[in-house]
Amino acid sequence: MNKTELVAKMAENAELTKAEAARALKSFEETVAQAMKDGDKISIVGFGSFETTERAARTGRNPQTGKEIQIPAATVPKFKAGKALKDSVN
C-alpha cells in the first residue's frame, strides 16, 4: 500500500474526504518527526512507539574498493510495534 492508497482507505474508514485524510496524515507525519527531532518518545498504546536512538561512529568498508571509511555517529529513528498490532498481524 502506498501513501495515496493509505489516504483513500483512511478517508473511507473515517468518513472524510481524501483531502481531509491527506491533511490528517501529513499532520501526523510532521508531529511525529518534530517530536523525534526534539528527542521525545511517542507511544500509541496498542499500536507502537516511535523514538530515536544513537548509533556510534564506526569504521566500515567501501564494498567496491575494500577501502576502510569512517562512518560518523548518527541519531536514527526507531519504531517498536505494540502488542495489539503484533497480535492483529498474526
Summary of the structure (lengths in Angstrom):
residues: 90
radius of gyration: 18.4
end to end distance: 18.5
largest distance: 55.7
contacts: 185
relative contact order: 0.13
helix: 43%
strand: 30%
